[in-house]
Amino acid sequence: MSVTLTNALGRLITFLLPHESYCVARGACACGVQPGRGGRRLPSSLTLATGVTLEDVPEAALSVPAVAAAIRQGEVTLKRQAPTAPPSSPPSTAPEASPRASRKKRGAS
């Protein structure tokens, strides 16, 4: 399930998404790996510009303490998205023929 986050603060906000909270809640590592130095992990980040709404944010972002605090303080607004169901094909109904369309015009053969 994903969420929509909106920056309500009036300035740029950037959140680091630490491996210990974000990746664990996500169930997969989203960290980058720095070459050399033993392959040290670099956390992902989430940036929201002023007034920007970011859709389809993984719900795991809510497990990051800084994100949760910003939502509680009203700096970021949260909207949960309902899971999208696959589009079902509507029942096919043939358009009704108009009585006028079935009549021939005068002089037409």
C-alpha positions in Angstrom: 0.0 0.0 0.0 1.3 3.5 -0.7 0.6 6.9 0.7 0.5 10.5 -0.5 2.6 13.1 1.3 2.2 16.9 0.9 4.7 19.5 2.2 2.7 22.0 4.2 5.7 23.6 5.9 6.5 26.3 3.3 10.1 25.3 2.8 12.0 22.3 1.4 12.0 19.2 3.5 14.4 16.3 3.1 14.2 13.1 5.1 16.9 10.5 5.3 15.4 7.0 5.2 17.6 4.9 7.5 18.2 1.3 6.8 17.2 0.3 10.4 13.7 1.7 10.0 12.8 2.2 6.4 14.4 -0.8 4.7 13.3 -3.1 7.5 9.7 -1.9 7.3 9.8 -2.1 3.5 11.1 -5.7 3.5 13.9 -4.9 1.0 17.0 -2.7 1.1 16.6 0.6 -0.7 20.1 1.9 0.3 22.8 2.7 -2.2 26.2 1.1 -1.8 29.3 3.3 -1.8 32.1 1.8 -3.8 35.2 1.0 -1.8 35.3 1.4 2.0 33.9 -2.1 2.3 30.6 -1.4 0.4 29.2 0.9 3.0 25.4 1.5 2.7 24.1 5.0 2.0 20.5 5.6 3.1 17.9 6.7 0.6 16.2 10.1 1.0 12.8 11.7 0.4 12.6 15.3 -0.6 9.5 17.4 -0.7 9.6 20.9 -2.2 7.3 23.6 -0.9 3.7 22.8 -1.5 4.5 19.6 -3.5 2.5 16.5 -3.3 4.3 13.2 -3.7 2.1 10.2 -4.6 2.9 6.5 -4.4 5.3 6.8 -1.5 5.8 3.4 0.1 4.1 3.1 3.4 7.4 2.1 5.0 8.3 5.8 4.9 5.9 6.2 7.8 8.1 4.1 10.0 10.9 6.7 9.8 10.8 8.7 13.1 11.5 12.0 11.3 8.6 11.5 8.8 6.2 10.4 11.6 7.2 13.5 13.6 6.6 15.8 10.7 3.2 14.4 10.1 2.3 14.7 13.8 3.4 18.4 13.8 1.5 19.2 10.6 4.5 19.9 8.5 3.6 17.1 6.2 0.0 16.0 5.4 -0.7 12.3 4.9 -3.3 10.7 2.7 -3.6 6.9 2.5 -4.4 5.5 -1.0 -6.7 2.6 -1.3 -5.2 -0.3 -3.2 -6.0 0.0 -6.8 -8.1 -2.9 -8.1 -7.5 -4.0 -11.7 -9.9 -2.3 -14.0 -12.9 -4.5 -14.7 -14.4 -4.3 -18.1 -17.9 -2.9 -18.0 -20.7 -5.0 -19.3 -20.9 -4.4 -23.1 -24.2 -3.0 -24.1 -24.9 -2.3 -27.7 -26.1 1.2 -28.3 -29.8 1.4 -29.0 -30.6 2.2 -32.6 -32.5 5.4 -32.9 -35.9 5.0 -34.7 -34.9 8.0 -36.9 -31.7 6.3 -38.0 -33.5 3.3 -39.4 -35.8 5.4 -41.7 -34.6 6.3 -45.2 -34.6 9.9 -46.3 -37.0 10.9 -49.1 -35.4 10.5 -52.5 -32.7 8.2 -51.2 -32.5 4.9 -53.0 
